[in-house]
Amino acid sequence: MTSITYAVLAILPVIAYFIYVQLYQWRFKKFKDIPQLPNSFFIGHLPYIASGFKKFGDARRHIDYILEAMAEDAGRPDVLFVDVRPANYPLTVVNSHAVAEQISRVSKVFPTSVQKSPTTFDLTRLIGHESVLIKEGDAWKTLRKRFNPGFAPQHLTTLLPAIVDKTTTFIGQLDSFAKSGREFALEPLCTNVTFDIIGAVVMNLNFEAQDLQNGGHPVVFHTRKLLHTFANSGRPGLIPWWTNVPLVISRIYHSNKADAAIKRCVEDKFDEIRTWQKVGDKQAQDRSVLALALKDVDRLSTDVVQSIADQIKTFLFAGHDTTSILLQWVYYALSIHPRCLETIRAEHDAIFGDKDPREVYLAKPDETTQALSYTSACIKEALRLWPPAGSARMSPIGSGFRVRLDDGREVCIDGTIIYLNHYIIQRDPKVYGETANDFVPERWLGDSDTTSALKDDMWDSKQSEDHKIPISAWRPFERGPRNCIGQELANLEARVILASTIRRYDFTKVGAGEVELNEKGHPTLDNKGRYKLKSELFSAPVITAKPFDSCMMRIKLNEKA
């Protein structure tokens, strides 16, 4: 061998050692101050995740179940570092409402709260590049200011007739299933009614999403197809896009089609508004969110059309999804908690008597909302136990952003995806006690305001004086300046739909989560007042967290209906 060969052989161990040291620093040292489980040199915490799915026995489960199990193994720390490199960015999973509040509020480093995670951009084909969900700084402020008026509580009350109209169609569909006795998937029905409501409230359009004989409005048709491509793409961040090229092509196609259809609607609405303004016809003007957003627009440039279209996409996705998931879980929870069902029906009897709840709501919207305290408590409890999604943020490397833990330590979480895990936060036994995993609407009586996420200027020290549960421990709509713009609409439509249906139907779960019957064919109660079940109904990742089986049900008309 030549001297060069000997030199190369001599230096190889040095190079290997250097690479090892760098990898060791990268894997074990950089985030060592963040609480975490022991991890693998090569694949971090991925083995824990794999074993978690194996433990639960069903790979369809949402990742939140696995993260909760990992948090329990680690002693349930305020935050948990989960290293999924090289598959994706490392995670800081936030399990504490107090830490979550530090991230969602305004700070010197982040004037509008910690910025959104780059993983949010995975949804740009669905919500657009200009979406209020992903914009930051002044661009975000401008968008929020433009669309806030359309979601103000006082304004939404004026749109109640549209909500009631779509609810009536929903009731007609439930009636048909009640008469036939056939089992059916509740999810599409809940999704379709919320699609129709969003179409009416946001765009003043009849989407015809509940018309099962056709594909509905082009916006709905292509949005549904687009959602399907996301729902069937596996677990984002862990499965490369190139493993399913046909799905990606379909996503691009329907994204472009939905985008074009929405832009046409924006342009048509702009022309309508200009016509009304010219002739001075105030009676003709609609009160949709889109109309309000266009009211002060003088020229409809390409950029303005795209920006507004992307907000419409965002409202269509987030607006239909949250309420649809909420309704499914409320119907299911009440079907297996007979005492809660009896209580909510008694409330509706007291408020509505023999009158149609829809007529009462239209006549006295504010008074009815205030009176539905137990209904609101059920909504709040369902959103606590089964939140549709958490919030993903990221503090860029070099920001120097630190969070204070309960033990007084401060840790820097720059360069990680900061996952505010609502599922874990809202089941914290330190806050919710022994019933943290139980459906107990009564915990919210006297505190059933489902808009508490708006009160982002209140600190926990004051909250503890005024509330049984810290406000920041309930955050399905997130908190701080970037809370959900449409939460008032979600709460209003949920109350109207539940008030119109809870006394009318008896829901019975079929398949997963089904009630177990005794030898006499009757359900029996466990020691917590819930019917004993044959199996568990769990959430799966279908963009957001949804009942994995589309909530299969049978219903019948209640004998008092």
Secondary structure by P-SEA (a helix, b strand, c coil): ccaaaaaaaaaaaaaaaaaaaaaaaaccccccccccccccccccaaaaaaaaaaaaccccccaaaaaaaaaaaaccccbbbbbcccccccccccccaaaaaaaacccccccccccccccccccccccccccccccccaaaaaaaaaccccccaaaaaaaaaaaaaaaaaaaaaaaaaaaacccccaaaaaaaaaaaaaaaaacccccccccccccccaaaaaaaaaaaaaaaccccccccccccaaaaaaaaaaaaaaaaaaaaaaaaaaaaaaaaaaacccccccccaaaaaacccccccaaaaaaaaaaaaaaaaaaacaaaaaaaaaaaaaaacaaaaaaaaaaaaaccccccaaaaaaacaaaaaaaaaaaaaaaaaaaaacccbbbbbbbcccccbbbbccccbbbbbccccccccaaaaaaccccccccccccccccccccccccccccccccaaaaaaccccccccccccccccccccaaaaaaaaaaaaaaaccccbbbbbcccbbbbbccccbbbbcccccccccccccccccccccccccccccccccccc
